[in-house]
Amino acid sequence: MYSELIDDPKIKELNDREFKIWVFLLCLACDCDANGYLKDYDFEKLSWRFRMKPKQLQSTINKLIELNMVSIDNNIFYITHWKLRQYMSDDVAKRVQKHRDVKRYSETLHTEGDVTYQNRTDTEQIQNIPEPEEVKKTVAGMVDKILLKSKLSQKDQNIFIDLLKRIGIPGFTAVQYTQRYGLDYIARKIVQLEYTKTTDTKVDNEIGYLKTLIEYDKFPVSEGYYEYAKSRAEKLLKSDDYQMRVLGAYL
């Protein structure tokens, strides 16, 4: 179990019974000790082991599969991403260092200071970041990783899910978007919607417009959008709102 479970958007999609079955599946996967595979367990055996009615179990497993929390491989159930979460490693020093790096990365966004951009290049340059030098290097590294589309952190993904929900996108759709598209791409589309609203363009259905932008990239970028996006990113990076700073970093 990880502490982030409390804020996990997928967990929030589950009712009490579904959450109970999810925990049972984790326990069983651990007991099987087969890298997340529930070996020797078909649906009938799961139903018996959990002492649950097949109908209840079936609907829950279907939902977990839909949320990509459980998958099926050659008719064998397995916990999605089990190997990433429960991997076996004897390299303690490397794991500790990774934990510290992630912690330092997340704390960087709380650092006070004025972060501005020069003209955009392949490796974005950052200036005017306050001392100490360690903070400067960490912030630069963070933005570089974002711009190079490195592996997204769960924390950033959750923030974008919340942002999309705030706009009106349903929770399940918001989760799908953050899994399917890059967060920098989503950031641009959120700001493109924002910019459209500042022009004379009439948008009758903002949610539908944003969904079309994200899924199909259908509407052309309005004149002046790039200048607006650049200035918006600079303002967002100075915001007191943590979520807005994350949006600014990806933008």
Contacts in CASP RR format, 6 or more apart in sequence:
PFRMAT RR
TARGET T0000
AUTHOR 0000-0000-0000
METHOD contacts of the structure
MODEL  1
MYSELIDDPKIKELNDREFKIWVFLLCLACDCDANGYLKDYDFEKLSWRF
RMKPKQLQSTINKLIELNMVSIDNNIFYITHWKLRQYMSDDVAKRVQKHR
DVKRYSETLHTEGDVTYQNRTDTEQIQNIPEPEEVKKTVAGMVDKILLKS
KLSQKDQNIFIDLLKRIGIPGFTAVQYTQRYGLDYIARKIVQLEYTKTTD
TKVDNEIGYLKTLIEYDKFPVSEGYYEYAKSRAEKLLKSDDYQMRVLGAY
L
1 26 0 8 1.000
2 85 0 8 1.000
4 154 0 8 1.000
4 155 0 8 1.000
5 11 0 8 1.000
7 158 0 8 1.000
8 154 0 8 1.000
8 158 0 8 1.000
9 158 0 8 1.000
9 161 0 8 1.000
9 171 0 8 1.000
9 174 0 8 1.000
9 175 0 8 1.000
10 67 0 8 1.000
10 68 0 8 1.000
10 69 0 8 1.000
10 175 0 8 1.000
11 19 0 8 1.000
11 22 0 8 1.000
13 63 0 8 1.000
13 67 0 8 1.000
13 171 0 8 1.000
13 172 0 8 1.000
13 175 0 8 1.000
14 22 0 8 1.000
14 63 0 8 1.000
17 56 0 8 1.000
17 60 0 8 1.000
18 60 0 8 1.000
18 63 0 8 1.000
18 64 0 8 1.000
21 50 0 8 1.000
21 52 0 8 1.000
21 57 0 8 1.000
21 60 0 8 1.000
21 61 0 8 1.000
21 64 0 8 1.000
22 60 0 8 1.000
22 64 0 8 1.000
22 69 0 8 1.000
24 50 0 8 1.000
25 38 0 8 1.000
25 64 0 8 1.000
25 70 0 8 1.000
25 77 0 8 1.000
25 79 0 8 1.000
26 79 0 8 1.000
28 38 0 8 1.000
28 41 0 8 1.000
28 46 0 8 1.000
28 49 0 8 1.000
29 36 0 8 1.000
29 37 0 8 1.000
29 38 0 8 1.000
29 78 0 8 1.000
29 79 0 8 1.000
29 82 0 8 1.000
30 86 0 8 1.000
32 38 0 8 1.000
32 39 0 8 1.000
32 40 0 8 1.000
32 41 0 8 1.000
35 78 0 8 1.000
35 82 0 8 1.000
35 83 0 8 1.000
36 78 0 8 1.000
36 79 0 8 1.000
36 82 0 8 1.000
36 83 0 8 1.000
36 86 0 8 1.000
37 73 0 8 1.000
37 76 0 8 1.000
37 77 0 8 1.000
37 78 0 8 1.000
38 46 0 8 1.000
38 76 0 8 1.000
38 77 0 8 1.000
38 78 0 8 1.000
38 79 0 8 1.000
39 76 0 8 1.000
41 49 0 8 1.000
41 76 0 8 1.000
41 77 0 8 1.000
42 75 0 8 1.000
43 54 0 8 1.000
43 57 0 8 1.000
43 58 0 8 1.000
43 61 0 8 1.000
44 54 0 8 1.000
46 57 0 8 1.000
46 61 0 8 1.000
46 77 0 8 1.000
47 53 0 8 1.000
47 54 0 8 1.000
47 57 0 8 1.000
50 57 0 8 1.000
61 70 0 8 1.000
61 77 0 8 1.000
64 70 0 8 1.000
65 71 0 8 1.000
65 72 0 8 1.000
67 172 0 8 1.000
67 175 0 8 1.000
68 80 0 8 1.000
68 179 0 8 1.000
69 79 0 8 1.000
69 80 0 8 1.000
70 77 0 8 1.000
70 78 0 8 1.000
70 79 0 8 1.000
70 80 0 8 1.000
71 77 0 8 1.000
71 78 0 8 1.000
71 80 0 8 1.000
72 78 0 8 1.000
89 95 0 8 1.000
102 153 0 8 1.000
104 138 0 8 1.000
105 138 0 8 1.000
105 142 0 8 1.000
105 153 0 8 1.000
106 153 0 8 1.000
106 155 0 8 1.000
108 135 0 8 1.000
108 138 0 8 1.000
108 139 0 8 1.000
108 142 0 8 1.000
109 142 0 8 1.000
109 242 0 8 1.000
109 245 0 8 1.000
109 246 0 8 1.000
109 249 0 8 1.000
110 242 0 8 1.000
111 130 0 8 1.000
111 135 0 8 1.000
111 139 0 8 1.000
112 130 0 8 1.000
113 129 0 8 1.000
113 130 0 8 1.000
113 238 0 8 1.000
114 128 0 8 1.000
114 129 0 8 1.000
114 130 0 8 1.000
114 238 0 8 1.000
115 126 0 8 1.000
115 128 0 8 1.000
115 129 0 8 1.000
115 139 0 8 1.000
115 234 0 8 1.000
115 237 0 8 1.000
115 238 0 8 1.000
116 126 0 8 1.000
116 127 0 8 1.000
116 128 0 8 1.000
116 234 0 8 1.000
116 237 0 8 1.000
117 124 0 8 1.000
117 125 0 8 1.000
117 126 0 8 1.000
117 230 0 8 1.000
117 233 0 8 1.000
117 234 0 8 1.000
118 125 0 8 1.000
118 127 0 8 1.000
120 230 0 8 1.000
123 144 0 8 1.000
123 147 0 8 1.000
124 143 0 8 1.000
124 144 0 8 1.000
124 147 0 8 1.000
126 139 0 8 1.000
126 140 0 8 1.000
126 143 0 8 1.000
129 135 0 8 1.000
129 136 0 8 1.000
129 139 0 8 1.000
129 140 0 8 1.000
130 136 0 8 1.000
142 249 0 8 1.000
143 249 0 8 1.000
146 183 0 8 1.000
146 184 0 8 1.000
146 249 0 8 1.000
146 250 0 8 1.000
147 184 0 8 1.000
149 182 0 8 1.000
149 184 0 8 1.000
152 178 0 8 1.000
152 182 0 8 1.000
152 183 0 8 1.000
156 183 0 8 1.000
156 246 0 8 1.000
156 250 0 8 1.000
157 178 0 8 1.000
157 179 0 8 1.000
157 183 0 8 1.000
159 242 0 8 1.000
159 243 0 8 1.000
159 246 0 8 1.000
159 247 0 8 1.000
160 174 0 8 1.000
160 177 0 8 1.000
160 178 0 8 1.000
160 183 0 8 1.000
160 186 0 8 1.000
160 187 0 8 1.000
160 246 0 8 1.000
160 247 0 8 1.000
160 250 0 8 1.000
161 171 0 8 1.000
161 174 0 8 1.000
161 175 0 8 1.000
161 178 0 8 1.000
162 243 0 8 1.000
163 190 0 8 1.000
163 243 0 8 1.000
163 247 0 8 1.000
164 171 0 8 1.000
164 173 0 8 1.000
164 174 0 8 1.000
164 177 0 8 1.000
164 178 0 8 1.000
164 186 0 8 1.000
164 190 0 8 1.000
165 171 0 8 1.000
165 174 0 8 1.000
167 190 0 8 1.000
167 193 0 8 1.000
167 206 0 8 1.000
167 207 0 8 1.000
167 210 0 8 1.000
168 207 0 8 1.000
169 177 0 8 1.000
169 207 0 8 1.000
169 210 0 8 1.000
169 211 0 8 1.000
173 211 0 8 1.000
177 186 0 8 1.000
177 214 0 8 1.000
178 186 0 8 1.000
181 214 0 8 1.000
183 250 0 8 1.000
184 250 0 8 1.000
184 251 0 8 1.000
185 214 0 8 1.000
186 214 0 8 1.000
186 250 0 8 1.000
187 247 0 8 1.000
187 248 0 8 1.000
187 250 0 8 1.000
187 251 0 8 1.000
188 229 0 8 1.000
188 251 0 8 1.000
189 210 0 8 1.000
189 213 0 8 1.000
189 214 0 8 1.000
190 210 0 8 1.000
190 247 0 8 1.000
191 228 0 8 1.000
191 229 0 8 1.000
191 232 0 8 1.000
191 251 0 8 1.000
192 213 0 8 1.000
192 219 0 8 1.000
192 221 0 8 1.000
192 222 0 8 1.000
192 225 0 8 1.000
192 229 0 8 1.000
193 203 0 8 1.000
193 206 0 8 1.000
193 209 0 8 1.000
193 210 0 8 1.000
193 213 0 8 1.000
194 232 0 8 1.000
195 222 0 8 1.000
195 224 0 8 1.000
195 225 0 8 1.000
195 228 0 8 1.000
195 229 0 8 1.000
195 232 0 8 1.000
196 203 0 8 1.000
196 209 0 8 1.000
196 219 0 8 1.000
196 222 0 8 1.000
197 203 0 8 1.000
197 206 0 8 1.000
198 228 0 8 1.000
199 222 0 8 1.000
201 222 0 8 1.000
203 209 0 8 1.000
209 219 0 8 1.000
212 218 0 8 1.000
212 219 0 8 1.000
213 219 0 8 1.000
229 251 0 8 1.000
232 248 0 8 1.000
232 251 0 8 1.000
233 248 0 8 1.000
233 251 0 8 1.000
236 244 0 8 1.000
236 245 0 8 1.000
236 247 0 8 1.000
236 248 0 8 1.000
236 251 0 8 1.000
237 245 0 8 1.000
237 248 0 8 1.000
237 249 0 8 1.000
239 245 0 8 1.000
END
